[in-house]
Amino acid sequence: MDAMTDIMEPAKAAVSMLQRIHQYHLRELEFWVKTDVDGIQFMDDWGARDQLLIPPTIWRDLFKPMYRDYCGLAHAHGKLTFMHSDGHISEIYPDLVEVGVGALNSQLFCMDLADLAAKARAG
């Protein structure tokens, strides 16, 4: 629970920890993109039943740049990107598309389908 509290009010130590985790994930991805896999999958649960687990502004500040790096590395090596997330994450769908997530598996029943359709139509 302390990690979630640290993220809500990011202190230098929390940001430093996230940066170390990010560097670890990049090293892992650097290995996998050099193999013959077709794509890279991210399995991160960002949503609760009715909202994101953290405010979208914090997600955008801390995590969106990381996903941009992951997708950029995958795409630079011709790999597809796929993400799974439980919960209500429609608020960050445009961000996920922007950073390069190519396919998304999420819990649609948690979200307003009409709202999702409108976002899809808007591009």
C-alpha positions, 0 to 999 in steps of 0.5 A: 500500500505504501507504493500506491501512496508514494505514487499519489504524491510522488516523492523523489524516492518513488520516482527514482524507484519507478525509473529503475523499474523502467530501466529494467523493463527496457533491458528485458524488452531489448532482449525480446525485440531481438527474438522472432516473437511477433509482438510484445504484450503488457499486462498492467491493471490500471483500473478499478471497477469505476475509475482509474486506480490513480488520477489520469494526470499522474498516470500521464506524468509518470507512466505514459512516457514509459509506455511510449519508450516500450512501444517505440522500442517494439515498433523500431524492431517491427514488433506489434504491441498489445496491452491488457488492463483490468478495470475502467481505463477509458480515460487513458485510451487516447493516451495508449493509442498515442504512445503506440499500443496497437491492441488493447484487451480490457474489461468493457463491462466496467465502462460505458460502451456508448462512451467508448464507441464515441471515442473510437469514432472520434479517433 
